[in-house]
Amino acid sequence: MNYLTNAGGLLLEVAFGALVTLFILRILAEAYRADFHNPICQFLYRFTNPVLRPLRKVLPPVRRVNTGGIVIVYLLECVKWLLIAAMAGIAPNVLGLAITGLGETLDIFLLTWVVLVFAWSIMSMLSTDRYHPVARLVTSLAEPLVRPLRGRMTIGGLDFSPTVVILGLILARMLIAAPIKDWGVSMMLGAAG
């Protein structure tokens, strides 16, 4: 039965991860004002609008941050952990589930930024088409994180600012998101609290 639970957990991680990633990319595209005419942005808006448009009335954006999108990501992470616990035959502690969802939400945002900055740095080293829809979206989402350090971390003509940003994001995952998630999981399973 444990093998079946592991396989089911993997399928849930993949399915919920794909769904959450779409909402996160939509949130980031809005926050960083990515080009709406980009076909990828249009796909993100088309896919997420049926859920986010009604939420705008209840949860209006704060500055350029789509609060409804963040709530959806958080709820999806909580539902994922609830389903994983149910597959394992565990009745989770509600507070632990809420904290785990918070840790997972923070972690997936940080991981998304790691992937975006890494992809952006690879594309900037290679001779890629800057006007390709993927390159335009990745640049608009990753460059604001790197811009404050750009030119300050240059050694021998190489700019290490993307490396420093990625390192900072990974450290934030390890030192902030992981402890929150671990604390929530231990509460959820009844080992703490």
C-alpha positions as CSV (number, residue, x, y, z in Angstrom):
1,M,0.0,0.0,0.0
2,N,2.9,2.4,0.7
3,Y,4.1,2.0,-3.0
4,L,0.6,3.0,-4.1
5,T,0.6,6.0,-1.8
6,N,4.0,7.1,-3.1
7,A,2.8,6.8,-6.7
8,G,-0.4,8.7,-6.0
9,G,1.6,11.4,-4.2
10,L,3.8,11.8,-7.2
11,L,0.9,12.1,-9.5
12,L,-0.7,14.7,-7.2
13,E,2.6,16.6,-7.0
14,V,2.8,16.7,-10.8
15,A,-0.8,17.7,-11.4
16,F,-1.0,20.3,-8.7
17,G,2.5,21.6,-9.6
18,A,1.5,22.2,-13.2
19,L,-1.7,24.0,-12.1
20,V,0.0,26.1,-9.5
21,T,2.8,27.0,-11.9
22,L,0.2,28.5,-14.3
23,F,-1.3,30.7,-11.6
24,I,2.2,31.7,-10.4
25,L,3.3,32.7,-13.9
26,R,0.0,34.7,-14.2
27,I,0.7,36.5,-10.9
28,L,4.3,37.3,-11.9
29,A,3.3,38.4,-15.4
30,E,0.8,40.9,-13.9
31,A,3.2,42.1,-11.2
32,Y,6.1,42.7,-13.6
33,R,3.8,43.9,-16.4
34,A,4.9,41.3,-19.0
35,D,3.8,42.0,-22.6
36,F,0.2,41.1,-22.8
37,H,0.5,40.5,-26.6
38,N,2.9,37.7,-25.9
39,P,1.1,34.4,-26.9
40,I,2.2,32.7,-23.6
41,C,0.8,35.6,-21.5
42,Q,-2.4,35.4,-23.5
43,F,-2.6,31.6,-22.8
44,L,-2.0,32.3,-19.0
45,Y,-4.7,35.0,-18.9
46,R,-7.2,32.9,-20.9
47,F,-6.6,29.8,-18.7
48,T,-6.7,31.6,-15.3
49,N,-9.3,34.3,-16.0
50,P,-12.3,32.1,-15.3
51,V,-11.1,31.6,-11.8
52,L,-9.4,34.9,-11.1
53,R,-12.0,37.3,-12.6
54,P,-14.7,36.6,-10.1
55,L,-12.2,36.8,-7.2
56,R,-11.2,40.3,-8.2
57,K,-14.5,41.6,-6.8
58,V,-13.8,40.0,-3.4
59,L,-10.0,40.2,-3.4
60,P,-8.9,43.2,-5.4
61,P,-5.2,43.5,-6.4
62,V,-2.9,45.3,-4.1
63,R,-0.7,47.5,-6.2
64,R,0.2,45.1,-9.0
65,V,-0.1,41.9,-6.9
66,N,-3.0,39.7,-7.8
67,T,-4.1,38.7,-4.3
68,G,-6.8,36.4,-5.6
69,G,-4.1,34.4,-7.5
70,I,-2.0,34.1,-4.4
71,V,-5.1,32.8,-2.5
72,I,-5.8,30.3,-5.3
73,V,-2.1,29.0,-5.1
74,Y,-2.4,28.7,-1.3
75,L,-5.7,26.8,-1.5
76,L,-4.4,24.5,-4.2
77,E,-1.3,23.7,-2.0
78,C,-3.6,23.0,1.0
79,V,-5.9,20.7,-1.1
80,K,-2.9,18.9,-2.4
81,W,-1.6,18.2,1.1
82,L,-5.1,17.2,2.2
83,L,-5.3,14.7,-0.6
84,I,-1.9,13.3,0.2
85,A,-2.8,12.9,3.9
86,A,-6.1,11.2,2.9
87,M,-4.2,8.8,0.6
88,A,-2.0,7.9,3.6
89,G,-5.0,7.4,5.8
90,I,-4.2,10.4,8.0
91,A,-6.7,13.0,9.3
92,P,-4.6,16.1,9.3
93,N,-4.5,18.8,11.9
94,V,-6.2,21.9,10.3
95,L,-3.6,24.4,11.6
96,G,-0.8,22.2,10.5
97,L,-2.4,21.9,7.1
98,A,-2.7,25.7,6.9
99,I,1.0,26.2,7.8
100,T,2.1,23.5,5.4
101,G,0.1,25.2,2.6
102,L,1.9,28.5,3.5
103,G,5.3,26.9,3.4
104,E,4.5,25.2,0.1
105,T,3.2,28.4,-1.4
106,L,6.4,30.3,-0.5
107,D,8.5,27.4,-1.7
108,I,6.9,27.2,-5.1
109,F,7.2,30.9,-5.6
110,L,10.9,30.8,-4.7
111,L,11.5,27.7,-6.9
112,T,9.7,29.4,-9.9
113,W,12.0,32.4,-9.5
114,V,15.1,30.1,-9.4
115,V,14.0,28.4,-12.6
116,L,13.3,31.7,-14.3
117,V,16.6,33.4,-13.3
118,F,18.5,30.2,-14.3
119,A,16.7,30.1,-17.7
120,W,17.3,33.8,-18.2
121,S,21.0,33.5,-17.5
122,I,21.4,30.5,-19.9
123,M,19.5,32.4,-22.6
124,S,21.6,35.5,-22.1
125,M,24.8,33.4,-22.6
126,L,23.5,31.7,-25.7
127,S,22.6,33.5,-28.9
128,T,18.8,33.1,-28.5
129,D,16.2,35.1,-30.3
130,R,15.3,37.9,-27.8
131,Y,12.0,38.4,-29.5
132,H,10.8,34.8,-29.0
133,P,7.7,34.7,-26.8
134,V,9.5,32.4,-24.2
135,A,12.6,34.7,-24.1
136,R,10.5,37.8,-23.7
137,L,8.4,36.3,-20.9
138,V,11.4,34.9,-19.0
139,T,13.3,38.2,-19.4
140,S,10.4,40.3,-18.1
141,L,10.0,38.0,-15.0
142,A,13.7,37.4,-14.2
143,E,15.4,40.6,-15.0
144,P,13.8,42.7,-12.1
145,L,15.4,40.3,-9.6
146,V,18.8,40.6,-11.2
147,R,18.8,44.3,-12.1
148,P,19.8,45.6,-8.6
149,L,23.0,43.5,-8.6
150,R,23.8,43.8,-12.3
151,G,27.3,45.1,-12.9
152,R,28.2,44.9,-9.2
153,M,29.2,41.3,-9.3
154,T,31.4,41.3,-12.4
155,I,34.7,39.4,-12.2
156,G,36.9,39.1,-15.3
157,G,34.2,40.3,-17.6
158,L,31.6,37.8,-16.3
159,D,28.5,39.0,-14.4
160,F,27.8,36.7,-11.5
161,S,24.7,38.6,-10.4
162,P,22.3,35.8,-11.6
163,T,24.4,33.3,-9.6
164,V,24.1,35.5,-6.5
165,V,20.3,35.9,-7.0
166,I,19.9,32.1,-7.5
167,L,22.0,31.4,-4.4
168,G,19.9,33.9,-2.4
169,L,16.6,32.3,-3.6
170,I,17.9,28.7,-2.8
171,L,19.0,29.9,0.7
172,A,15.5,31.4,1.2
173,R,14.0,28.1,0.3
174,M,16.2,26.2,2.7
175,L,16.1,28.7,5.6
176,I,12.6,30.1,5.4
177,A,10.2,28.0,3.3
178,A,11.5,24.5,4.3
179,P,11.3,25.2,8.1
180,I,7.7,26.5,7.8
181,K,6.7,23.5,5.7
182,D,8.4,21.0,8.0
183,W,6.8,22.7,11.1
184,G,3.4,22.5,9.3
185,V,3.8,18.8,8.3
186,S,4.8,17.9,11.9
187,M,1.8,19.7,13.2
188,M,-0.4,18.2,10.5
189,L,0.7,14.7,11.4
190,G,0.2,15.3,15.2
191,A,3.9,15.1,16.1
192,A,3.9,18.7,17.4
193,G,1.4,21.2,18.6
